[in-house]
Amino acid sequence: MEDGATMRVLDVASRSLVLTLSGVVDASYANRLADEVERRGRRSVVVDLLDATYVDSEVQSYLIGAAEKAPLTVVAGSWLLHVFELTRHTRSLRLSSSLSAAL
């Protein structure tokens, strides 16, 4: 896949870490995402995928696994939220359709 993805990292009021990914989020982003999530400290993590046009299954699996270790919120469009609803194994993976509701 072509690499048109970008990732922005925002620290919101020192209590939330917001990772915004847009474009084609392929497997190459799984490690970058993991590095940022590991740096969370005591902050909650919100992964904003609203502007993602594609999210690789490896990235999806990573997010589900990371939520098993500590709560994590995914913000995405309905098509992707449905995929997470079907595959999540833990309620620690929180789902939201808006960034403001997630924060």
OpenMM code with the backbone's topology and positions (N, CA, C; nanometers):
from openmm import Vec3, app, unit

residues = "MET GLU ASP GLY ALA THR MET ARG VAL LEU ASP VAL ALA SER ARG SER LEU VAL LEU THR LEU SER GLY VAL VAL ASP ALA SER TYR ALA ASN ARG LEU ALA ASP GLU VAL GLU ARG ARG GLY ARG ARG SER VAL VAL VAL ASP LEU LEU ASP ALA THR TYR VAL ASP SER GLU VAL GLN SER TYR LEU ILE GLY ALA ALA GLU LYS ALA PRO LEU THR VAL VAL ALA GLY SER TRP LEU LEU HIS VAL PHE GLU LEU THR ARG HIS THR ARG SER LEU ARG LEU SER SER SER LEU SER ALA ALA LEU".split()
positions = [
    Vec3(0.0833, -0.1181, 0.0000),
    Vec3(0.0000, 0.0000, 0.0000),
    Vec3(0.0873, 0.1237, 0.0000),
    Vec3(0.0365, 0.2276, -0.0606),
    Vec3(0.1113, 0.3526, -0.0594),
    Vec3(0.1077, 0.4134, 0.0795),
    Vec3(0.2142, 0.4830, 0.1142),
    Vec3(0.2234, 0.5414, 0.2467),
    Vec3(0.1796, 0.6863, 0.2419),
    Vec3(0.0522, 0.7084, 0.2711),
    Vec3(0.0010, 0.8433, 0.2767),
    Vec3(-0.0415, 0.8761, 0.4179),
    Vec3(0.0029, 0.7987, 0.5145),
    Vec3(-0.0412, 0.8156, 0.6522),
    Vec3(0.0441, 0.9176, 0.7261),
    Vec3(-0.0184, 0.9787, 0.8240),
    Vec3(0.0531, 1.0678, 0.9151),
    Vec3(0.0090, 1.0355, 1.0571),
    Vec3(0.0961, 1.0685, 1.1521),
    Vec3(0.0614, 1.0493, 1.2922),
    Vec3(0.0998, 1.1745, 1.3693),
    Vec3(0.0055, 1.2244, 1.4472),
    Vec3(0.0311, 1.3381, 1.5358),
    Vec3(0.0099, 1.2919, 1.6786),
    Vec3(0.0926, 1.3423, 1.7684),
    Vec3(0.0843, 1.3068, 1.9099),
    Vec3(0.0577, 1.4340, 1.9886),
    Vec3(-0.0494, 1.4325, 2.0663),
    Vec3(-0.0868, 1.5491, 2.1459),
    Vec3(-0.1012, 1.5098, 2.2920),
    Vec3(-0.0454, 1.5914, 2.3789),
    Vec3(-0.0622, 1.5738, 2.5227),
    Vec3(-0.1714, 1.6713, 2.5651),
    Vec3(-0.2851, 1.6201, 2.6093),
    Vec3(-0.3992, 1.7044, 2.6443),
    Vec3(-0.4077, 1.7182, 2.7954),
    Vec3(-0.3765, 1.8362, 2.8426),
    Vec3(-0.3860, 1.8706, 2.9850),
    Vec3(-0.3092, 1.7736, 3.0742),
    Vec3(-0.2038, 1.7162, 3.0219),
    Vec3(-0.1184, 1.6228, 3.0967),
    Vec3(-0.1929, 1.5024, 3.1530),
    Vec3(-0.3125, 1.4775, 3.1035),
    Vec3(-0.3862, 1.3606, 3.1531),
    Vec3(-0.4283, 1.2650, 3.0427),
    Vec3(-0.4220, 1.3126, 2.9190),
    Vec3(-0.4585, 1.2279, 2.8053),
    Vec3(-0.3540, 1.2392, 2.6958),
    Vec3(-0.3257, 1.1281, 2.6339),
    Vec3(-0.2372, 1.1223, 2.5190),
    Vec3(-0.3249, 1.0902, 2.3990),
    Vec3(-0.3297, 1.1817, 2.3022),
    Vec3(-0.4119, 1.1617, 2.1837),
    Vec3(-0.3199, 1.1343, 2.0653),
    Vec3(-0.3389, 1.0204, 2.0029),
    Vec3(-0.2616, 0.9813, 1.8851),
    Vec3(-0.3563, 0.9863, 1.7663),
    Vec3(-0.3318, 1.0790, 1.6757),
    Vec3(-0.4190, 1.0962, 1.5598),
    Vec3(-0.3484, 1.0407, 1.4373),
    Vec3(-0.4120, 0.9426, 1.3750),
    Vec3(-0.3574, 0.8819, 1.2544),
    Vec3(-0.4528, 0.9083, 1.1393),
    Vec3(-0.3966, 0.9443, 1.0243),
    Vec3(-0.4808, 0.9698, 0.9083),
    Vec3(-0.4199, 0.9031, 0.7859),
    Vec3(-0.5032, 0.8870, 0.6843),
    Vec3(-0.4583, 0.8232, 0.5613),
    Vec3(-0.4576, 0.6720, 0.5733),
    Vec3(-0.3674, 0.6097, 0.5004),
    Vec3(-0.3545, 0.4640, 0.4989),
    Vec3(-0.2649, 0.4217, 0.6145),
    Vec3(-0.3241, 0.3630, 0.7182),
    Vec3(-0.2502, 0.3211, 0.8376),
    Vec3(-0.2199, 0.1717, 0.8230),
    Vec3(-0.1041, 0.1427, 0.7669),
    Vec3(-0.0687, 0.0033, 0.7425),
    Vec3(0.0148, -0.0529, 0.8579),
    Vec3(0.0623, -0.1747, 0.8405),
    Vec3(0.1351, -0.2458, 0.9461),
    Vec3(0.2592, -0.1710, 0.9931),
    Vec3(0.3169, -0.0872, 0.9090),
    Vec3(0.4368, -0.0139, 0.9494),
    Vec3(0.4079, 0.0820, 1.0656),
    Vec3(0.2836, 0.1139, 1.0888),
    Vec3(0.2484, 0.2045, 1.1975),
    Vec3(0.2277, 0.1320, 1.3307),
    Vec3(0.2184, 0.0022, 1.3313),
    Vec3(0.1964, -0.0721, 1.4555),
    Vec3(0.3090, -0.0470, 1.5556),
    Vec3(0.4339, -0.0519, 1.5111),
    Vec3(0.5470, -0.0283, 1.6019),
    Vec3(0.5531, 0.1155, 1.6492),
    Vec3(0.5278, 0.2095, 1.5602),
    Vec3(0.5284, 0.3507, 1.5990),
    Vec3(0.4184, 0.3784, 1.7012),
    Vec3(0.3036, 0.3191, 1.6788),
    Vec3(0.1920, 0.3331, 1.7714),
    Vec3(0.2271, 0.2722, 1.9068),
    Vec3(0.2884, 0.1549, 1.9046),
    Vec3(0.3293, 0.0874, 2.0287),
    Vec3(0.4286, 0.1723, 2.1073),
    Vec3(0.5239, 0.2330, 2.0389),
    Vec3(0.6218, 0.3184, 2.1067),
    Vec3(0.5536, 0.4335, 2.1789),
    Vec3(0.4593, 0.4965, 2.1146),
    Vec3(0.3890, 0.6095, 2.1762),
    Vec3(0.3017, 0.5647, 2.2929),
    Vec3(0.2326, 0.4532, 2.2777),
    Vec3(0.1458, 0.4027, 2.3852),
    Vec3(0.2290, 0.3642, 2.5071),
    Vec3(0.3477, 0.3086, 2.4847),
    Vec3(0.4355, 0.2720, 2.5958),
    Vec3(0.4766, 0.3928, 2.6789),
    Vec3(0.4777, 0.5090, 2.6181),
    Vec3(0.5165, 0.6324, 2.6875),
    Vec3(0.4008, 0.6999, 2.7598),
    Vec3(0.2895, 0.6332, 2.7703),
    Vec3(0.1683, 0.6937, 2.8257),
    Vec3(0.1815, 0.7385, 2.9695),
    Vec3(0.2626, 0.6660, 3.0461),
    Vec3(0.2693, 0.6963, 3.1887),
    Vec3(0.1327, 0.6736, 3.2513),
    Vec3(0.0834, 0.7719, 3.3238),
    Vec3(-0.0469, 0.7596, 3.3893),
    Vec3(-0.1597, 0.8222, 3.3068),
    Vec3(-0.1262, 0.8667, 3.1864),
    Vec3(-0.2262, 0.9307, 3.1015),
    Vec3(-0.3143, 0.8277, 3.0328),
    Vec3(-0.4387, 0.8671, 3.0084),
    Vec3(-0.5261, 0.7822, 2.9274),
    Vec3(-0.4846, 0.7987, 2.7813),
    Vec3(-0.5078, 0.6974, 2.7022),
    Vec3(-0.4708, 0.7005, 2.5612),
    Vec3(-0.5966, 0.6987, 2.4749),
    Vec3(-0.6001, 0.7925, 2.3803),
    Vec3(-0.7072, 0.7998, 2.2819),
    Vec3(-0.6417, 0.7915, 2.1447),
    Vec3(-0.6853, 0.6950, 2.0641),
    Vec3(-0.6336, 0.6801, 1.9284),
    Vec3(-0.7432, 0.7264, 1.8329),
    Vec3(-0.7159, 0.8371, 1.7676),
    Vec3(-0.8111, 0.9003, 1.6770),
    Vec3(-0.7858, 0.8502, 1.5349),
    Vec3(-0.8811, 0.7743, 1.4827),
    Vec3(-0.8705, 0.7186, 1.3477),
    Vec3(-0.9773, 0.7759, 1.2550),
    Vec3(-1.0357, 0.8886, 1.2923),
    Vec3(-1.1435, 0.9473, 1.2130),
    Vec3(-1.1000, 0.9805, 1.0700),
    Vec3(-0.9757, 1.0187, 1.0516),
    Vec3(-0.9280, 1.0545, 0.9178),
    Vec3(-0.8509, 0.9419, 0.8501),
    Vec3(-0.8572, 0.8227, 0.9068),
    Vec3(-0.7909, 0.7071, 0.8451),
    Vec3(-0.8797, 0.6538, 0.7328),
    Vec3(-0.8189, 0.6297, 0.6192),
    Vec3(-0.8933, 0.5739, 0.5065),
    Vec3(-0.8818, 0.4218, 0.5019),
    Vec3(-0.7827, 0.3681, 0.5724),
    Vec3(-0.7606, 0.2238, 0.5815),
    Vec3(-0.6812, 0.1992, 0.7085),
    Vec3(-0.7187, 0.0923, 0.7823),
    Vec3(-0.6445, 0.0547, 0.9027),
    Vec3(-0.6149, -0.0945, 0.8932),
    Vec3(-0.4865, -0.1266, 0.8810),
    Vec3(-0.4391, -0.2637, 0.8664),
    Vec3(-0.4820, -0.3496, 0.9858),
    Vec3(-0.5021, -0.4782, 0.9613),
    Vec3(-0.5438, -0.5700, 1.0678),
    Vec3(-0.4379, -0.5812, 1.1778),
    Vec3(-0.3102, -0.5626, 1.1447),
    Vec3(-0.2049, -0.5678, 1.2466),
    Vec3(-0.2191, -0.4506, 1.3444),
    Vec3(-0.2541, -0.3346, 1.2938),
    Vec3(-0.2776, -0.2183, 1.3783),
    Vec3(-0.4009, -0.2417, 1.4649),
    Vec3(-0.5047, -0.2956, 1.4063),
    Vec3(-0.6256, -0.3270, 1.4820),
    Vec3(-0.5951, -0.4263, 1.5943),
    Vec3(-0.5196, -0.5309, 1.5629),
    Vec3(-0.4830, -0.6314, 1.6635),
    Vec3(-0.3991, -0.5703, 1.7743),
    Vec3(-0.3054, -0.4822, 1.7373),
    Vec3(-0.2236, -0.4171, 1.8391),
    Vec3(-0.3122, -0.3378, 1.9353),
    Vec3(-0.4057, -0.2599, 1.8837),
    Vec3(-0.4917, -0.1780, 1.9688),
    Vec3(-0.5750, -0.2638, 2.0632),
    Vec3(-0.6265, -0.3735, 2.0134),
    Vec3(-0.7047, -0.4642, 2.0977),
    Vec3(-0.6165, -0.5228, 2.2074),
    Vec3(-0.4954, -0.5651, 2.1727),
    Vec3(-0.4027, -0.6204, 2.2715),
    Vec3(-0.3582, -0.5176, 2.3735),
    Vec3(-0.3319, -0.3960, 2.3287),
    Vec3(-0.2883, -0.2896, 2.4202),
    Vec3(-0.3978, -0.2577, 2.5210),
    Vec3(-0.5220, -0.2662, 2.4789),
    Vec3(-0.6341, -0.2388, 2.5695),
    Vec3(-0.6480, -0.3452, 2.6776),
    Vec3(-0.5955, -0.4636, 2.6524),
    Vec3(-0.5990, -0.5677, 2.7546),
    Vec3(-0.5029, -0.5367, 2.8691),
    Vec3(-0.4017, -0.4541, 2.8422),
    Vec3(-0.3040, -0.4168, 2.9446),
    Vec3(-0.3452, -0.2917, 3.0210),
    Vec3(-0.4067, -0.1964, 2.9516),
    Vec3(-0.4517, -0.0706, 3.0125),
    Vec3(-0.5617, -0.0127, 2.9242),
    Vec3(-0.6599, 0.0529, 2.9834),
    Vec3(-0.7703, 0.1073, 2.9038),
    Vec3(-0.7215, 0.1969, 2.7896),
    Vec3(-0.7890, 0.1856, 2.6784),
    Vec3(-0.7542, 0.2594, 2.5587),
    Vec3(-0.8836, 0.2919, 2.4849),
    Vec3(-0.8932, 0.4116, 2.4297),
    Vec3(-1.0124, 0.4514, 2.3546),
    Vec3(-0.9771, 0.4689, 2.2090),
    Vec3(-1.0594, 0.4120, 2.1220),
    Vec3(-1.0451, 0.4294, 1.9784),
    Vec3(-1.1609, 0.5156, 1.9300),
    Vec3(-1.1266, 0.6216, 1.8580),
    Vec3(-1.2259, 0.7096, 1.7965),
    Vec3(-1.2190, 0.6836, 1.6469),
    Vec3(-1.3324, 0.6481, 1.5877),
    Vec3(-1.3312, 0.6135, 1.4458),
    Vec3(-1.4702, 0.6297, 1.3865),
    Vec3(-1.4747, 0.6190, 1.2549),
    Vec3(-1.6020, 0.6197, 1.1841),
    Vec3(-1.6761, 0.4900, 1.2068),
    Vec3(-1.8021, 0.4891, 1.1708),
    Vec3(-1.8872, 0.3727, 1.1995),
    Vec3(-1.8360, 0.2442, 1.1357),
    Vec3(-1.7768, 0.2524, 1.0160),
    Vec3(-1.7275, 0.1311, 0.9494),
    Vec3(-1.6187, 0.0626, 1.0304),
    Vec3(-1.5301, 0.1411, 1.0917),
    Vec3(-1.4203, 0.0837, 1.1689),
    Vec3(-1.4651, 0.0480, 1.3102),
    Vec3(-1.5535, 0.1270, 1.3679),
    Vec3(-1.6053, 0.0935, 1.5007),
    Vec3(-1.6748, -0.0419, 1.4978),
    Vec3(-1.7430, -0.0697, 1.3883),
    Vec3(-1.8109, -0.1989, 1.3751),
    Vec3(-1.7104, -0.3140, 1.3777),
    Vec3(-1.5989, -0.2976, 1.3102),
    Vec3(-1.4938, -0.4008, 1.3103),
    Vec3(-1.4433, -0.4234, 1.4524),
    Vec3(-1.4162, -0.3152, 1.5256),
    Vec3(-1.3687, -0.3288, 1.6636),
    Vec3(-1.4747, -0.3914, 1.7529),
    Vec3(-1.6010, -0.3596, 1.7321),
    Vec3(-1.7092, -0.4207, 1.8101),
    Vec3(-1.7084, -0.5717, 1.7927),
    Vec3(-1.6853, -0.6159, 1.6715),
    Vec3(-1.6872, -0.7590, 1.6417),
    Vec3(-1.5657, -0.8338, 1.6956),
    Vec3(-1.4520, -0.7636, 1.7090),
    Vec3(-1.3286, -0.8335, 1.7425),
    Vec3(-1.2753, -0.8074, 1.8827),
    Vec3(-1.3277, -0.7090, 1.9520),
    Vec3(-1.2695, -0.6796, 2.0840),
    Vec3(-1.3026, -0.7904, 2.1832),
    Vec3(-1.2067, -0.8157, 2.2706),
    Vec3(-1.2215, -0.9206, 2.3697),
    Vec3(-1.2295, -0.8634, 2.5098),
    Vec3(-1.2172, -0.7346, 2.5225),
    Vec3(-1.2133, -0.6723, 2.6534),
    Vec3(-1.2912, -0.5421, 2.6511),
    Vec3(-1.3512, -0.5092, 2.7617),
    Vec3(-1.4223, -0.3818, 2.7729),
    Vec3(-1.3245, -0.2676, 2.7986),
    Vec3(-1.1968, -0.2991, 2.8147),
    Vec3(-1.0962, -0.1948, 2.8313),
    Vec3(-1.0708, -0.1209, 2.7008),
    Vec3(-1.1149, -0.1790, 2.5886),
    Vec3(-1.1094, -0.1100, 2.4603),
    Vec3(-1.2392, -0.0325, 2.4471),
    Vec3(-1.2281, 0.0968, 2.4676),
    Vec3(-1.3458, 0.1831, 2.4603),
    Vec3(-1.3574, 0.2361, 2.3186),
    Vec3(-1.4806, 0.2512, 2.2728),
    Vec3(-1.5053, 0.2967, 2.1367),
    Vec3(-1.5879, 0.4238, 2.1379),
    Vec3(-1.5548, 0.5164, 2.0487),
    Vec3(-1.6264, 0.6427, 2.0417),
    Vec3(-1.6290, 0.6911, 1.8974),
    Vec3(-1.7355, 0.7639, 1.8630),
    Vec3(-1.7451, 0.8189, 1.7278),
    Vec3(-1.7019, 0.9647, 1.7220),
    Vec3(-1.6646, 1.0228, 1.8391),
    Vec3(-1.6165, 1.1610, 1.8376),
    Vec3(-1.5028, 1.1794, 1.9370),
    Vec3(-1.4103, 1.2648, 1.9003),
    Vec3(-1.2950, 1.2921, 1.9864),
    Vec3(-1.3384, 1.3656, 2.1124),
    Vec3(-1.4312, 1.4572, 2.1018),
    Vec3(-1.4756, 1.5315, 2.2200),
    Vec3(-1.5422, 1.4393, 2.3218),
    Vec3(-1.6181, 1.3414, 2.2763),
    Vec3(-1.6805, 1.2466, 2.3693),
    Vec3(-1.5766, 1.1567, 2.4343),
    Vec3(-1.4714, 1.1223, 2.3616),
    Vec3(-1.3666, 1.0351, 2.4148),
    Vec3(-1.2847, 1.1043, 2.5221),
    Vec3(-1.2690, 1.2361, 2.5089),
    Vec3(-1.1892, 1.3104, 2.6065),
    Vec3(-1.2742, 1.3504, 2.7242),
] * unit.nanometer
topology = app.Topology()
chain = topology.addChain("A")
for resn in residues:
    res = topology.addResidue(resn, chain)
    for name in ("N", "CA", "C"):
        topology.addAtom(name, app.Element.getBySymbol(name[0]), res)
